[in-house]
C-alpha cells in the first residue's frame, strides 16, 4: 500500500497535475485580492499572457539557466542572463499594457469594481478617452458631495461618491454624484501615452520587475532544493553501497573461518575412526548448503539461522569428550521473524574455540529466547586465564562491527567475564 502510494507520488502524470494545479492557483488567486478589477475580457487576456510569460521564465531558469550556467560555476553568464530576462519581461509587459489600454474603449455599463460593492463606478459614455490604468485606493471620509465638470484634457482630482457616474462628451469629463468618496483618480488622456513612456512607468517597472524576480527566485530555490535532495539521496546510496561492501567483506571472513573449524572437527572424528564421521559429514553438507545459498541473502528466517546454529553445535558435540557439559536451550516461537544470516554463530563458535579444555573442567551454556520481535542470546563458557587466543581468528570484533552496521540502535550487547567464565548477553530487535 505504502509502496504504491510512493510510486503514485513519483509518477509523471501526478507531477504534471501538481504543476497544473499550482499554476492555476497562481493565475486565478490575484483576481480575488485585487482592490480594483476591470471587468473587461481584454484585461483578463492581458493578465493571462503576462503570467504565461512569467511561467515561461520560471521553467527557463530551472531547466536551462541553472543547469547550464549556475551549476557549472558560470556565475557572470548566469547573472547576465537573469538581467536580460528581467529586461525582456519589462518590455513585454509594457508593450502589452500599451496595446491593451490603447484599444480599451469604454462600453455602456462597463464596471470598475471597487473593494466595497456599494462603491461601484459606472462608465456610461462611448466617447470616453483612453486612460492609463493604475491601482487606485478608495477611502470614504466626511465631506460635501457635488457635481464636478471639467473640460481639461486631464482629470487631476475629483470627488467620486458611492454610486456616482463618470460621463464624457468629447473632451469634457463630468463626475456627478449626490454622495461623496474622495479618491486619487486615474490620469485620463485624450491621447494615450506612447510605448516608450510605458517602458518607464513606475507601476510597469515595479510590477514586472517584482514578479520576474519572484519567479526567478522561486525557480532557483526549488532547483537548489531538488539538487540538495538528490545529492542527499546519492550520499545515502553510496553509504548503503559502502555498508553492503563492508558486510560482504566481513561475511567472506566468517565463512572460511567457520568451515575451517568444521573440517577440523570432522578430521578429529576421522582420526579416531568414529562411527559419527558420516553423520558429521551429512551435517556439514547441510551447513554448507545454508552458507552457499542462504547466507548471501539480506535476511533469512530466524528459524533457518537457529537450525544452522543447532547443526553446528551437533558437529562440535561429536568431536568433544562426553564429560564436557554442552547445553543448548531454545525458548519461544521464531515463526515469521527474520535476521541477518551468520550473525549468531560467531558467538557460539568463540565459545567452542576458547571455552574448551581437555585438562580442566569446562562447559558451554547456550540459551536462545524469542519474545515478540526480539531475540536474546546468552552464551556462557569456561574461562581460562592462561590461554592465549589463536592467531588468525576473527574473534568478536568482526561480529560487533556487523551488529553496529546492521542493527544500529536496535541491539544491546554485554560482554563480561569472571574468574571462571566468559559471558555474552545479546539482545536484538528484529523486524518481521
JOCORMO-V130411 format. One record per residue. N is the residue number from 1. PSI is psi in whole degrees, -180 to 180 (NA if undefined). BURIAL is # if it has 9 or more other C-alpha atoms within 8 Angstrom, else .. Layout:
n=N psi=PSI burial=BURIAL
n=N psi=PSI burial=BURIAL
This chain:
n=1 psi=-50 burial=.
n=2 psi=-39 burial=.
n=3 psi=-41 burial=.
n=4 psi=-37 burial=.
n=5 psi=-43 burial=.
n=6 psi=-37 burial=.
n=7 psi=-38 burial=.
n=8 psi=-43 burial=.
n=9 psi=-31 burial=.
n=10 psi=-3 burial=.
n=11 psi=150 burial=.
n=12 psi=-44 burial=.
n=13 psi=-39 burial=.
n=14 psi=-43 burial=#
n=15 psi=-40 burial=#
n=16 psi=-43 burial=.
n=17 psi=-38 burial=.
n=18 psi=-41 burial=.
n=19 psi=-46 burial=.
n=20 psi=-44 burial=.
n=21 psi=-43 burial=.
n=22 psi=-43 burial=.
n=23 psi=-30 burial=.
n=24 psi=-43 burial=.
n=25 psi=-41 burial=.
n=26 psi=-39 burial=.
n=27 psi=-38 burial=#
n=28 psi=-22 burial=.
n=29 psi=-42 burial=.
n=30 psi=-30 burial=.
n=31 psi=-18 burial=.
n=32 psi=-11 burial=.
n=33 psi=-7 burial=.
n=34 psi=138 burial=.
n=35 psi=-32 burial=#
n=36 psi=138 burial=#
n=37 psi=132 burial=#
n=38 psi=116 burial=.
n=39 psi=76 burial=#
n=40 psi=132 burial=.
n=41 psi=-33 burial=.
n=42 psi=-34 burial=.
n=43 psi=-45 burial=#
n=44 psi=-38 burial=.
n=45 psi=-41 burial=.
n=46 psi=-45 burial=#
n=47 psi=-40 burial=.
n=48 psi=-46 burial=#
n=49 psi=-44 burial=.
n=50 psi=-46 burial=#
n=51 psi=-33 burial=#
n=52 psi=-38 burial=.
n=53 psi=-39 burial=#
n=54 psi=-41 burial=#
n=55 psi=-37 burial=#
n=56 psi=-43 burial=.
n=57 psi=-25 burial=#
n=58 psi=-52 burial=#
n=59 psi=-32 burial=#
n=60 psi=-40 burial=#
n=61 psi=-44 burial=#
n=62 psi=-30 burial=#
n=63 psi=-15 burial=.
n=64 psi=-60 burial=#
n=65 psi=-47 burial=#
n=66 psi=-50 burial=#
n=67 psi=-37 burial=#
n=68 psi=-34 burial=.
n=69 psi=-55 burial=#
n=70 psi=-47 burial=#
n=71 psi=-20 burial=.
n=72 psi=16 burial=.
n=73 psi=25 burial=.
n=74 psi=68 burial=#
n=75 psi=-42 burial=.
n=76 psi=-45 burial=.
n=77 psi=-39 burial=.
n=78 psi=-45 burial=#
n=79 psi=-37 burial=.
n=80 psi=-40 burial=.
n=81 psi=-40 burial=#
n=82 psi=-44 burial=#
n=83 psi=-42 burial=.
n=84 psi=-38 burial=.
n=85 psi=-42 burial=#
n=86 psi=-43 burial=#
n=87 psi=-42 burial=.
n=88 psi=-46 burial=.
n=89 psi=-40 burial=#
n=90 psi=-46 burial=#
n=91 psi=-42 burial=#
n=92 psi=-46 burial=#
n=93 psi=-35 burial=#
n=94 psi=-44 burial=#
n=95 psi=-41 burial=#
n=96 psi=-39 burial=#
n=97 psi=-43 burial=#
n=98 psi=-47 burial=#
n=99 psi=-42 burial=.
n=100 psi=-50 burial=#
n=101 psi=-23 burial=#
n=102 psi=-37 burial=#
n=103 psi=2 burial=.
n=104 psi=113 burial=.
n=105 psi=147 burial=#
n=106 psi=148 burial=#
n=107 psi=151 burial=#
n=108 psi=127 burial=.
n=109 psi=5 burial=.
n=110 psi=132 burial=#
n=111 psi=138 burial=#
n=112 psi=103 burial=#
n=113 psi=127 burial=#
n=114 psi=174 burial=#
n=115 psi=-37 burial=.
n=116 psi=133 burial=.
n=117 psi=-26 burial=.
n=118 psi=-8 burial=.
n=119 psi=40 burial=#
n=120 psi=141 burial=#
n=121 psi=122 burial=#
n=122 psi=122 burial=#
n=123 psi=117 burial=#
n=124 psi=-7 burial=#
n=125 psi=137 burial=#
n=126 psi=-14 burial=.
n=127 psi=16 burial=#
n=128 psi=129 burial=#
n=129 psi=157 burial=#
n=130 psi=151 burial=#
n=131 psi=162 burial=#
n=132 psi=118 burial=#
n=133 psi=134 burial=.
n=134 psi=168 burial=.
n=135 psi=136 burial=.
n=136 psi=136 burial=#
n=137 psi=118 burial=.
n=138 psi=137 burial=#
n=139 psi=139 burial=.
n=140 psi=141 burial=.
n=141 psi=165 burial=.
n=142 psi=142 burial=.
n=143 psi=170 burial=.
n=144 psi=133 burial=.
n=145 psi=139 burial=#
n=146 psi=166 burial=#
n=147 psi=131 burial=#
n=148 psi=127 burial=#
n=149 psi=133 burial=.
n=150 psi=148 burial=.
n=151 psi=11 burial=.
n=152 psi=159 burial=.
n=153 psi=-20 burial=#
n=154 psi=131 burial=.
n=155 psi=107 burial=#
n=156 psi=-29 burial=.
n=157 psi=153 burial=.
n=158 psi=156 burial=#
n=159 psi=106 burial=#
n=160 psi=115 burial=#
n=161 psi=172 burial=#
n=162 psi=129 burial=#
n=163 psi=6 burial=#
n=164 psi=167 burial=#
n=165 psi=150 burial=#
n=166 psi=124 burial=#
n=167 psi=159 burial=#
n=168 psi=148 burial=#
n=169 psi=110 burial=#
n=170 psi=-121 burial=.
n=171 psi=1 burial=#
n=172 psi=130 burial=#
n=173 psi=129 burial=#
n=174 psi=143 burial=#
n=175 psi=111 burial=#
n=176 psi=144 burial=#
n=177 psi=169 burial=#
n=178 psi=2 burial=#
n=179 psi=-149 burial=#
n=180 psi=146 burial=#
n=181 psi=93 burial=#
n=182 psi=136 burial=#
n=183 psi=152 burial=#
n=184 psi=105 burial=#
n=185 psi=165 burial=#
n=186 psi=154 burial=#
n=187 psi=132 burial=#
n=188 psi=126 burial=#
n=189 psi=141 burial=#
n=190 psi=-37 burial=#
n=191 psi=122 burial=.
n=192 psi=161 burial=#
n=193 psi=156 burial=#
n=194 psi=168 burial=.
n=195 psi=-40 burial=#
n=196 psi=-38 burial=.
n=197 psi=-36 burial=.
n=198 psi=-35 burial=#
n=199 psi=-26 burial=#
n=200 psi=12 burial=.
n=201 psi=129 burial=.
n=202 psi=-38 burial=.
n=203 psi=-42 burial=.
n=204 psi=-46 burial=#
n=205 psi=-44 burial=#
n=206 psi=-46 burial=.
n=207 psi=-49 burial=.
n=208 psi=-43 burial=#
n=209 psi=-42 burial=#
n=210 psi=-50 burial=.
n=211 psi=-33 burial=#
n=212 psi=-46 burial=#
n=213 psi=-37 burial=#
n=214 psi=-46 burial=.
n=215 psi=-42 burial=#
n=216 psi=-40 burial=#
n=217 psi=-45 burial=.
n=218 psi=-48 burial=#
n=219 psi=-39 burial=#
n=220 psi=-43 burial=#
n=221 psi=-45 burial=.
n=222 psi=-43 burial=#
n=223 psi=-44 burial=#
n=224 psi=-41 burial=.
n=225 psi=-43 burial=.
n=226 psi=-42 burial=.
n=227 psi=-37 burial=.
n=228 psi=-46 burial=.
n=229 psi=-38 burial=.
n=230 psi=-44 burial=.
n=231 psi=-37 burial=.
n=232 psi=-40 burial=.
n=233 psi=-43 burial=.
n=234 psi=-38 burial=.
n=235 psi=-40 burial=.
n=236 psi=-40 burial=.
n=237 psi=-41 burial=.
n=238 psi=-38 burial=.
n=239 psi=-42 burial=.
n=240 psi=-42 burial=.
n=241 psi=-42 burial=.
n=242 psi=-41 burial=.
n=243 psi=-46 burial=#
n=244 psi=-40 burial=.
n=245 psi=-41 burial=.
n=246 psi=-39 burial=.
n=247 psi=-41 burial=#
n=248 psi=-39 burial=.
n=249 psi=-45 burial=.
n=250 psi=-40 burial=#
n=251 psi=-36 burial=#
n=252 psi=-27 burial=.
n=253 psi=-36 burial=#
n=254 psi=-47 burial=#
n=255 psi=-53 burial=#
n=256 psi=-38 burial=.
n=257 psi=-44 burial=#
n=258 psi=-44 burial=#
n=259 psi=-39 burial=.
n=260 psi=-44 burial=.
n=261 psi=-41 burial=.
n=262 psi=-42 burial=#
n=263 psi=-36 burial=.
n=264 psi=-39 burial=.
n=265 psi=-47 burial=#
n=266 psi=-38 burial=#
n=267 psi=-43 burial=.
n=268 psi=-41 burial=#
n=269 psi=-43 burial=#
n=270 psi=-38 burial=#
n=271 psi=-36 burial=.
n=272 psi=1 burial=.
n=273 psi=45 burial=.
n=274 psi=145 burial=.
n=275 psi=-10 burial=.
n=276 psi=2 burial=.
n=277 psi=-46 burial=#
n=278 psi=-42 burial=.
n=279 psi=-39 burial=.
n=280 psi=-39 burial=#
n=281 psi=-39 burial=#
n=282 psi=-43 burial=.
n=283 psi=-40 burial=#
n=284 psi=-38 burial=#
n=285 psi=-38 burial=.
n=286 psi=-42 burial=#
n=287 psi=-43 burial=#
n=288 psi=-38 burial=.
n=289 psi=-43 burial=#
n=290 psi=-43 burial=#
n=291 psi=-36 burial=#
n=292 psi=-45 burial=.
n=293 psi=-25 burial=.
n=294 psi=-34 burial=#
n=295 psi=-13 burial=#
n=296 psi=-8 burial=.
n=297 psi=156 burial=.
n=298 psi=-42 burial=.
n=299 psi=152 burial=.
n=300 psi=165 burial=#
n=301 psi=140 burial=#
n=302 psi=-34 burial=#
n=303 psi=-36 burial=#
n=304 psi=-42 burial=.
n=305 psi=-39 burial=#
n=306 psi=-35 burial=.
n=307 psi=-41 burial=.
n=308 psi=-43 burial=#
n=309 psi=-41 burial=#
n=310 psi=-44 burial=.
n=311 psi=-39 burial=#
n=312 psi=-44 burial=#
n=313 psi=-39 burial=.
n=314 psi=-39 burial=.
n=315 psi=-42 burial=#
n=316 psi=-34 burial=#
n=317 psi=-37 burial=#
n=318 psi=-33 burial=#
n=319 psi=-14 burial=#
n=320 psi=152 burial=.
n=321 psi=153 burial=.
n=322 psi=-24 burial=.
n=323 psi=-8 burial=.
n=324 psi=122 burial=#
n=325 psi=112 burial=#
n=326 psi=118 burial=.
n=327 psi=131 burial=.
n=328 psi=123 burial=.
n=329 psi=133 burial=.
n=330 psi=125 burial=.
n=331 psi=143 burial=.
n=332 psi=177 burial=.
n=333 psi=123 burial=.
n=334 psi=3 burial=.
n=335 psi=133 burial=.
n=336 psi=-14 burial=.
n=337 psi=148 burial=#
n=338 psi=154 burial=#
n=339 psi=156 burial=#
n=340 psi=136 burial=#
n=341 psi=155 burial=#
n=342 psi=35 burial=#
n=343 psi=-29 burial=#
n=344 psi=-33 burial=#
n=345 psi=-40 burial=.
n=346 psi=-33 burial=#
n=347 psi=-40 burial=#
n=348 psi=-41 burial=#
n=349 psi=-41 burial=#
n=350 psi=-36 burial=#
n=351 psi=-43 burial=#
n=352 psi=-30 burial=#
n=353 psi=-41 burial=.
n=354 psi=-6 burial=#
n=355 psi=9 burial=#
n=356 psi=134 burial=#
n=357 psi=138 burial=.
n=358 psi=-6 burial=.
n=359 psi=-20 burial=.
n=360 psi=159 burial=.
n=361 psi=132 burial=.
n=362 psi=160 burial=#
n=363 psi=160 burial=#
n=364 psi=126 burial=#
n=365 psi=116 burial=#
n=366 psi=124 burial=#
n=367 psi=119 burial=#
n=368 psi=127 burial=#
n=369 psi=131 burial=#
n=370 psi=131 burial=#
n=371 psi=116 burial=.
n=372 psi=-115 burial=.
n=373 psi=24 burial=#
n=374 psi=141 burial=#
n=375 psi=141 burial=#
n=376 psi=126 burial=#
n=377 psi=122 burial=#
n=378 psi=119 burial=#
n=379 psi=123 burial=#
n=380 psi=136 burial=#
n=381 psi=165 burial=#
n=382 psi=146 burial=#
n=383 psi=122 burial=#
n=384 psi=111 burial=#
n=385 psi=-32 burial=.
n=386 psi=-10 burial=.
n=387 psi=135 burial=.
n=388 psi=132 burial=.
n=389 psi=142 burial=.
n=390 psi=144 burial=.
n=391 psi=149 burial=.
n=392 psi=-11 burial=.
n=393 psi=148 burial=.
n=394 psi=-14 burial=#
n=395 psi=-158 burial=.
n=396 psi=-16 burial=#
n=397 psi=-40 burial=.
n=398 psi=-53 burial=#
n=399 psi=-30 burial=#
n=400 psi=-37 burial=.
n=401 psi=-42 burial=.
n=402 psi=-42 burial=#
n=403 psi=-42 burial=#
n=404 psi=-35 burial=.
n=405 psi=-41 burial=.
n=406 psi=-36 burial=.
n=407 psi=51 burial=#
n=408 psi=129 burial=.
n=409 psi=11 burial=.
n=410 psi=16 burial=.
n=411 psi=158 burial=#
n=412 psi=128 burial=.
n=413 psi=134 burial=.
n=414 psi=123 burial=.
n=415 psi=122 burial=.
n=416 psi=164 burial=.
n=417 psi=146 burial=#
n=418 psi=-166 burial=.
n=419 psi=-31 burial=.
n=420 psi=6 burial=.
n=421 psi=155 burial=#
n=422 psi=131 burial=#
n=423 psi=132 burial=#
n=424 psi=124 burial=#
n=425 psi=108 burial=#
n=426 psi=132 burial=#
n=427 psi=132 burial=#
n=428 psi=131 burial=#
n=429 psi=117 burial=#
n=430 psi=156 burial=#
n=431 psi=135 burial=.
n=432 psi=NA burial=.
